[in-house]
Amino acid sequence: MEELKKLVKNHALGNPVRLGVMVFLIPRRKALFKDLLKVLEVTPGNLDFHLKILEKEGYVKIYKVFADRPRTIVEATDDGITKTREFLRILRALVSE
């Protein structure tokens, strides 16, 4: 029951879009904003809203780079990866019980 409480209290990953962002980022570490848009099939405003929550909670860093044009990079933090893996571990344990 304690594990379930931990899962419910994690509002940052309790949303499918935010969880999708982190699951996509874990093996890659970072991605372009436009790539996240394609994979998650959400609007730019919706993705921006969810990324701001993840950034505020310390799951990701968001920054701009200038190549041929400005691009937004979303990078998972070490803490964000750790918290996401723990969230998924708890979820798997609860589902398999």
Steps between C-alpha positions, in 0.01 A plus 500: 500500500793732568616457140158606373516817711838588343354449153193715566704782655720535192293758314783576257484155341131439563415648161541292181671781307759565770563130550533463122758779489712331764469151351610644165793688655644225722683307224588816304573742785390796286277579205380787288165653591375424148590131538299479822207663318509231230530207739241616753257645244408803711479869418801727562311685774403178672855365489640829626258494795609150602870569448480800732361275774777245444760777505359650820513156666862447386435222249625688193706800391379703203733719298546648155779432255569686180589283204351599167217646707403509869406160637366400838672209673339305782748307712420256780683567825670222697244553776215490248622171356536351849151613606345370177666161533378476859146599391504229231644243742216564746243490222633165374500358854141605560379362166672166548357440848 
